[in-house]
Amino acid sequence: MSATNAFPENRKMTVIFRIEPGSLGPDGIEHVTEFCLFAQTQLQACSVEYLKWFIEPRFDKSLGEINFQLNNKALTQEQAEKYLTVLGESYEHFEDQLENNLEAMIDQYFGR
């Protein structure tokens, strides 16, 4: 897609996904920050044009595992579902793809 036809930045939904250190194994705390940088790069590179990714460690359990924003305004999961539906994507497929991609990235990161 050429730059003139690129999806406008202000219409991209931001996905903030927080990785729990324990999901990376017993010594995950030692790897989580670096893994988040790796995962963000990987997800953004293979992502659809209407999403922006921010992957970060989940050290604070009071923060949700996943949050959505549009133009720096928080979206509920229902609003995110509607956004994806308008673009021809189901939320269930989005979640499945995220889970599958994260599993593959963990394996790749640890060289499994």
GROMACS elastic network, one bead per residue, 0.5 to 0.9 nm:
[ bonds ]
;  ai    aj funct       b0    kb
    1     4     6  0.81812   500
    1     5     6  0.62638   500
    1     6     6  0.63671   500
    2     5     6  0.53953   500
    2     6     6  0.62478   500
    3     6     6  0.50417   500
    3     7     6  0.86676   500
    4     7     6  0.88703   500
    5     8     6  0.85160   500
    6     9     6  0.85403   500
    6    49     6  0.78499   500
    7    10     6  0.86471   500
    7    11     6  0.72043   500
    7    12     6  0.72850   500
    7    49     6  0.63142   500
    7    50     6  0.63612   500
    8    11     6  0.54355   500
    8    12     6  0.67488   500
    8    50     6  0.82191   500
    9    12     6  0.53481   500
    9    13     6  0.86882   500
    9    50     6  0.81920   500
    9    52     6  0.88668   500
    9    71     6  0.85679   500
   10    13     6  0.82015   500
   10    70     6  0.72791   500
   10    71     6  0.56255   500
   11    50     6  0.71158   500
   11    51     6  0.88320   500
   11    70     6  0.68243   500
   11    71     6  0.71841   500
   12    49     6  0.76358   500
   12    51     6  0.51697   500
   12    52     6  0.64238   500
   12    69     6  0.87592   500
   12    70     6  0.66176   500
   12    71     6  0.78889   500
   13    50     6  0.62693   500
   13    52     6  0.61174   500
   13    53     6  0.86095   500
   13    68     6  0.67755   500
   13    69     6  0.57740   500
   13    71     6  0.77521   500
   13    80     6  0.80386   500
   13    83     6  0.81273   500
   14    50     6  0.86804   500
   14    51     6  0.57967   500
   14    53     6  0.58487   500
   14    54     6  0.73561   500
   14    67     6  0.81671   500
   14    68     6  0.55603   500
   14    70     6  0.61636   500
   14    71     6  0.83126   500
   14    72     6  0.81534   500
   15    51     6  0.69247   500
   15    52     6  0.60656   500
   15    53     6  0.50019   500
   15    54     6  0.61426   500
   15    55     6  0.81817   500
   15    66     6  0.70307   500
   15    67     6  0.59713   500
   15    69     6  0.67271   500
   16    52     6  0.85118   500
   16    53     6  0.61306   500
   16    55     6  0.59260   500
   16    56     6  0.75818   500
   16    65     6  0.80527   500
   16    66     6  0.55822   500
   16    67     6  0.50680   500
   16    68     6  0.61599   500
   16    69     6  0.80870   500
   17    53     6  0.76213   500
   17    54     6  0.62635   500
   17    56     6  0.64375   500
   17    57     6  0.83979   500
   17    58     6  0.85474   500
   17    64     6  0.83383   500
   17    65     6  0.57990   500
   17    67     6  0.66025   500
   17    68     6  0.87703   500
   18    36     6  0.83980   500
   18    54     6  0.83380   500
   18    55     6  0.57897   500
   18    57     6  0.52057   500
   18    59     6  0.85622   500
   18    63     6  0.84042   500
   18    64     6  0.75204   500
   18    66     6  0.62735   500
   18    67     6  0.87321   500
   19    22     6  0.84773   500
   19    23     6  0.71752   500
   19    24     6  0.85752   500
   19    32     6  0.73017   500
   19    35     6  0.89578   500
   19    36     6  0.72889   500
   19    55     6  0.72059   500
   19    56     6  0.61947   500
   19    58     6  0.52398   500
   19    59     6  0.85621   500
   19    65     6  0.71881   500
   20    23     6  0.55627   500
   20    24     6  0.76236   500
   20    28     6  0.81899   500
   20    29     6  0.84898   500
   20    32     6  0.75945   500
   20    56     6  0.89175   500
   20    57     6  0.60435   500
   20    59     6  0.69959   500
   20    61     6  0.89453   500
   20    65     6  0.83247   500
   21    24     6  0.56639   500
   21    25     6  0.73938   500
   21    26     6  0.83211   500
   21    27     6  0.78708   500
   21    30     6  0.80798   500
   21    31     6  0.75645   500
   21    32     6  0.54072   500
   21    33     6  0.86571   500
   21    57     6  0.68780   500
   21    58     6  0.71364   500
   21    59     6  0.77856   500
   22    25     6  0.52990   500
   22    26     6  0.61649   500
   22    27     6  0.75424   500
   22    28     6  0.54066   500
   22    29     6  0.71068   500
   22    32     6  0.87460   500
   23    26     6  0.82848   500
   23    28     6  0.68883   500
   23    32     6  0.89403   500
   24    27     6  0.72168   500
   24    29     6  0.79508   500
   24    31     6  0.74797   500
   24    32     6  0.71305   500
   24    35     6  0.87713   500
   24   106     6  0.71597   500
   25    28     6  0.50173   500
   25    29     6  0.85432   500
   26    29     6  0.79064   500
   27    30     6  0.57432   500
   27    31     6  0.72218   500
   28    31     6  0.51174   500
   28    32     6  0.56974   500
   29    32     6  0.55013   500
   29    33     6  0.79605   500
   30    33     6  0.77156   500
   30    34     6  0.85290   500
   31    34     6  0.56330   500
   31    35     6  0.58897   500
   31    36     6  0.85607   500
   32    36     6  0.60104   500
   32    37     6  0.87722   500
   32    56     6  0.81768   500
   32    57     6  0.60491   500
   32    58     6  0.88556   500
   33    36     6  0.52050   500
   33    37     6  0.66608   500
   33    38     6  0.88678   500
   33    56     6  0.69821   500
   33    57     6  0.60381   500
   34    37     6  0.52847   500
   34    38     6  0.63625   500
   34    39     6  0.86905   500
   35    39     6  0.59591   500
   35    40     6  0.84534   500
   35    55     6  0.89933   500
   35    56     6  0.88085   500
   35    57     6  0.87890   500
   35   105     6  0.87784   500
   35   106     6  0.79565   500
   35   109     6  0.71759   500
   36    39     6  0.50218   500
   36    40     6  0.59847   500
   36    41     6  0.85568   500
   36    54     6  0.85354   500
   36    55     6  0.53109   500
   36    56     6  0.53574   500
   36    57     6  0.66006   500
   37    40     6  0.52264   500
   37    41     6  0.63186   500
   37    42     6  0.86715   500
   37    54     6  0.88596   500
   37    55     6  0.70054   500
   37    56     6  0.76611   500
   38    41     6  0.53512   500
   38    42     6  0.62606   500
   38    43     6  0.86824   500
   38    55     6  0.89585   500
   38   105     6  0.83141   500
   38   109     6  0.78153   500
   39    42     6  0.50121   500
   39    43     6  0.59190   500
   39    44     6  0.83677   500
   39    55     6  0.68068   500
   39   102     6  0.74438   500
   39   105     6  0.66288   500
   39   106     6  0.83955   500
   39   109     6  0.87568   500
   40    43     6  0.52189   500
   40    44     6  0.59861   500
   40    45     6  0.84110   500
   40    53     6  0.62054   500
   40    54     6  0.61016   500
   40    55     6  0.52943   500
   40    56     6  0.83344   500
   41    44     6  0.53665   500
   41    45     6  0.61071   500
   41    46     6  0.88276   500
   41    53     6  0.85847   500
   42    45     6  0.52231   500
   42    46     6  0.64689   500
   42    47     6  0.83909   500
   42   101     6  0.89721   500
   42   105     6  0.78632   500
   43    46     6  0.54110   500
   43    47     6  0.56118   500
   43    52     6  0.89062   500
   43    53     6  0.69573   500
   43    55     6  0.89699   500
   43    98     6  0.85959   500
   43   101     6  0.77862   500
   43   102     6  0.86577   500
   44    48     6  0.81141   500
   44    49     6  0.89021   500
   44    51     6  0.79912   500
   44    52     6  0.66657   500
   44    53     6  0.60339   500
   44    54     6  0.88000   500
   45    48     6  0.87376   500
   47    50     6  0.81383   500
   47    51     6  0.67426   500
   47    52     6  0.79915   500
   47    53     6  0.84803   500
   48    51     6  0.60403   500
   48    52     6  0.87293   500
   49    52     6  0.80195   500
   50    87     6  0.84928   500
   57    60     6  0.85732   500
   58    61     6  0.66452   500
   58    63     6  0.74699   500
   58    64     6  0.84348   500
   58    65     6  0.72762   500
   59    62     6  0.89477   500
   59    63     6  0.85979   500
   60    63     6  0.58188   500
   60    64     6  0.87748   500
   61    64     6  0.71740   500
   61    65     6  0.83843   500
   63    66     6  0.84147   500
   63    67     6  0.88235   500
   64    67     6  0.65445   500
   67    74     6  0.75406   500
   67    75     6  0.74464   500
   67    76     6  0.78068   500
   67    77     6  0.77511   500
   68    73     6  0.83477   500
   68    74     6  0.59426   500
   68    75     6  0.52325   500
   68    76     6  0.70126   500
   68    77     6  0.73486   500
   68    79     6  0.87927   500
   68    80     6  0.66248   500
   69    72     6  0.55289   500
   69    73     6  0.51344   500
   69    75     6  0.52018   500
   69    76     6  0.85318   500
   69    80     6  0.82654   500
   70    73     6  0.52945   500
   70    74     6  0.66623   500
   70    75     6  0.68892   500
   71    74     6  0.84661   500
   75    78     6  0.78498   500
   75    79     6  0.56786   500
   75    80     6  0.61876   500
   76    79     6  0.51203   500
   76    80     6  0.62631   500
   76    81     6  0.85833   500
   77    81     6  0.60791   500
   77    82     6  0.86443   500
   78    81     6  0.50135   500
   78    82     6  0.63168   500
   78    83     6  0.86771   500
   79    82     6  0.50618   500
   79    83     6  0.61786   500
   79    84     6  0.86750   500
   80    84     6  0.62067   500
   80    85     6  0.85317   500
   80    91     6  0.79431   500
   81    84     6  0.51854   500
   81    85     6  0.60998   500
   81    86     6  0.87022   500
   81    89     6  0.85193   500
   81    90     6  0.70040   500
   81    91     6  0.53849   500
   81    92     6  0.89180   500
   82    86     6  0.61962   500
   82    87     6  0.87150   500
   82    90     6  0.87284   500
   82    91     6  0.85473   500
   83    86     6  0.53119   500
   83    87     6  0.66241   500
   83    88     6  0.89698   500
   83    89     6  0.85793   500
   84    87     6  0.51356   500
   84    88     6  0.63561   500
   84    90     6  0.60905   500
   84    91     6  0.65726   500
   84    94     6  0.84030   500
   85    89     6  0.50414   500
   85    90     6  0.56393   500
   85    91     6  0.75570   500
   86    89     6  0.74043   500
   87    90     6  0.88226   500
   89    92     6  0.86163   500
   89    93     6  0.70514   500
   89    94     6  0.71432   500
   90    93     6  0.52727   500
   90    94     6  0.62743   500
   90    95     6  0.87465   500
   91    95     6  0.61493   500
   91    96     6  0.85563   500
   92    95     6  0.51466   500
   92    96     6  0.61328   500
   92    97     6  0.85626   500
   93    96     6  0.50256   500
   93    97     6  0.60179   500
   93    98     6  0.84646   500
   94    97     6  0.52384   500
   94    98     6  0.61585   500
   94    99     6  0.86660   500
   95    98     6  0.50716   500
   95    99     6  0.61312   500
   95   100     6  0.85473   500
   96    99     6  0.51737   500
   96   100     6  0.60849   500
   96   101     6  0.84567   500
   97   100     6  0.51041   500
   97   101     6  0.58942   500
   97   102     6  0.84016   500
   98   101     6  0.51317   500
   98   102     6  0.60088   500
   98   103     6  0.85264   500
   99   102     6  0.52043   500
   99   103     6  0.61837   500
   99   104     6  0.86793   500
  100   103     6  0.51906   500
  100   104     6  0.62726   500
  100   105     6  0.86158   500
  101   104     6  0.51264   500
  101   105     6  0.60382   500
  101   106     6  0.85919   500
  102   106     6  0.60779   500
  102   107     6  0.85738   500
  103   106     6  0.52465   500
  103   107     6  0.63924   500
  103   108     6  0.86745   500
  104   107     6  0.51315   500
  104   108     6  0.60969   500
  104   109     6  0.85365   500
  105   109     6  0.58384   500
  105   110     6  0.84421   500
  106   109     6  0.50671   500
  106   110     6  0.61795   500
  106   111     6  0.83387   500
  106   112     6  0.83724   500
  107   110     6  0.53602   500
  107   111     6  0.58654   500
  108   112     6  0.61493   500
  109   112     6  0.78406   500
